[in-house]
Amino acid sequence: MFALIGWVGLGCASYLLLHSLLRMGTTALRRWTFWLLIGMLLLTVVNLFGIQPLLAQIKADTLARQAMESVLNKRFAIWHGVSGVVYVAQSLLGVLLISVFRRPVK
């Protein structure tokens, strides 16, 4: 499920970035919302292609039930925490992005 959501995130971010570039041209590069999307995309890439495969490998190295009892417990907990921090950062950036679009344009 995490992988699926990661791919959806990649697709949405790519679409929004491409849409911004096609609609505004190089002016989009001067908008902070564009760079906010870039940041969210990079966090998605890190989580999808870096952290999630590492967690999957740790799980594969041990039985699922024994993962918390094994020698790899600390390593798994650290990377799971890092993944959680990345997710929270993505969420906060998303809230910031949505709050910008909810404001009336003057």
C-alpha positions as CSV (number, residue, x, y, z in Angstrom):
1,M,0.0,0.0,0.0
2,F,2.8,2.4,0.8
3,A,4.4,1.8,-2.6
4,L,1.1,2.5,-4.3
5,I,0.6,5.7,-2.5
6,G,4.2,6.6,-3.4
7,W,3.6,6.1,-7.1
8,V,0.4,8.1,-6.8
9,G,2.4,10.9,-5.2
10,L,5.0,10.8,-8.0
11,G,2.2,11.0,-10.6
12,C,0.4,13.9,-8.9
13,A,3.6,15.9,-8.3
14,S,4.8,15.3,-11.9
15,Y,1.4,16.4,-13.3
16,L,1.3,19.5,-11.1
17,L,4.8,20.5,-12.0
18,L,4.3,20.0,-15.7
19,H,1.0,21.8,-15.6
20,S,2.7,24.8,-13.9
21,L,5.5,24.9,-16.4
22,L,3.1,24.7,-19.4
23,R,0.7,27.3,-18.0
24,M,3.3,29.8,-16.7
25,G,6.5,28.9,-18.5
26,T,9.7,29.9,-16.7
27,T,7.7,32.2,-14.5
28,A,6.7,29.1,-12.5
29,L,10.4,28.7,-11.5
30,R,10.2,31.9,-9.6
31,R,7.1,30.8,-7.5
32,W,7.8,29.3,-4.1
33,T,4.8,26.9,-4.6
34,F,6.7,25.3,-7.5
35,W,9.7,24.7,-5.3
36,L,7.5,23.4,-2.6
37,L,6.2,20.8,-5.0
38,I,9.7,19.9,-6.0
39,G,10.5,19.4,-2.3
40,M,7.5,17.2,-1.9
41,L,8.5,15.2,-5.0
42,L,12.0,14.7,-3.7
43,L,10.7,13.5,-0.3
44,T,8.5,11.0,-2.1
45,V,11.4,9.7,-4.2
46,V,13.6,9.3,-1.1
47,N,10.8,7.4,0.7
48,L,9.7,5.3,-2.2
49,F,13.1,4.3,-3.6
50,G,15.4,4.7,-0.6
51,I,13.7,4.0,2.7
52,Q,10.9,1.6,1.8
53,P,13.1,-0.9,0.0
54,L,15.5,-0.8,3.0
55,L,12.6,-1.5,5.4
56,A,11.4,-4.3,3.1
57,Q,14.9,-5.8,3.1
58,I,15.0,-5.8,6.9
59,K,11.6,-7.4,7.1
60,A,12.8,-10.1,4.6
61,D,15.9,-10.8,6.6
62,T,13.7,-11.8,9.6
63,L,10.3,-13.3,10.0
64,A,7.6,-10.6,10.4
65,R,6.7,-11.8,13.9
66,Q,10.3,-11.9,15.0
67,A,11.3,-8.6,13.4
68,M,10.8,-6.7,16.7
69,E,12.7,-9.3,18.7
70,S,15.7,-9.7,16.3
71,V,19.1,-8.1,16.2
72,L,17.7,-5.9,13.4
73,N,15.1,-4.4,15.7
74,K,17.1,-1.2,16.3
75,R,17.9,-0.7,12.7
76,F,14.3,-1.3,11.7
77,A,13.0,1.1,14.3
78,I,15.5,3.9,13.2
79,W,14.5,3.6,9.5
80,H,10.9,3.4,10.4
81,G,11.2,6.6,12.4
82,V,13.0,8.3,9.5
83,S,10.2,7.2,7.2
84,G,7.7,8.7,9.6
85,V,9.6,12.0,9.7
86,V,9.7,12.1,5.9
87,Y,5.9,11.4,5.8
88,V,5.2,14.2,8.4
89,A,7.4,16.6,6.4
90,Q,5.5,15.8,3.2
91,S,2.2,16.2,5.0
92,L,3.1,19.6,6.5
93,L,4.3,20.8,3.1
94,G,1.0,19.6,1.6
95,V,-1.0,21.5,4.2
96,L,1.1,24.6,3.4
97,L,0.5,24.2,-0.3
98,I,-3.3,23.7,0.2
99,S,-3.5,26.7,2.5
100,V,-2.0,28.9,-0.2
101,F,-4.6,27.8,-2.7
102,R,-7.5,28.3,-0.3
103,R,-6.7,32.0,0.1
104,P,-8.6,34.4,-2.2
105,V,-6.3,35.9,-4.8
106,K,-6.3,39.7,-4.7
